[in-house]
Amino acid sequence: MESSQTTVMEGAKGSETVLSKLESAIEIMAQNYNKYSAKENLLRKGGIKKSNFKTMLQSELSHMLHETMKEEAVEKLFQEMDQDGDSLIDFDEYWALIGKIVKLLARNQQ
């Protein structure tokens, strides 16, 4: 049972828990990371490869990050976000990207 405001989630012992909008958004962020994370790297480390990063930006963030169609912009952002230089965006690096976007949104709404 879903509405525009709540998501119902299976809780402990089969009980249903209604998530708030914020909780639902956080759950979606985790699902999005898993959707683009390189499955073949899960045993080693896991993370989003550059090609998947580009796809994610173009599919999921094109309205907020307007330069996603430019190869140079994607490359620059990938290099900036890949703090440890392992050619993967791990969850902490992904979350840092989301944080930057939210910070810009918050500033623009003031």
C-alpha positions, 0 to 999 in steps of 0.5 A: 500500500503506497501513497505519495506521502508514505511507504509501507514496509515489512517490519519486525515479526511481519508487522507493517511499518509506514515510512515517512517521506524522509525514510522513503527517500533514504531507502530509495537512495540505498536502492539507487546505489545498489541498482548502479553498483558493479555487481561483479565487484561485490566480492572485492569491494563493490561500487559504481563504475564510471560507465554506470556512474554516467548512466546514473547521472543521465537517468536519475539526475539530469534535471539537477545536474545539467551537464550530465550529457557532456563527457568531460563534465561526467569525467570531472565529477567522477574523478572528484567523487572517487576520493580513494582513486580506486575507479569506483564510487563506493557508498560513502562517495555516492552519499557525498555526491547526494549531500552536495546536491542536497546542500545546493538545493537547500541554499537555493530554497532559502 
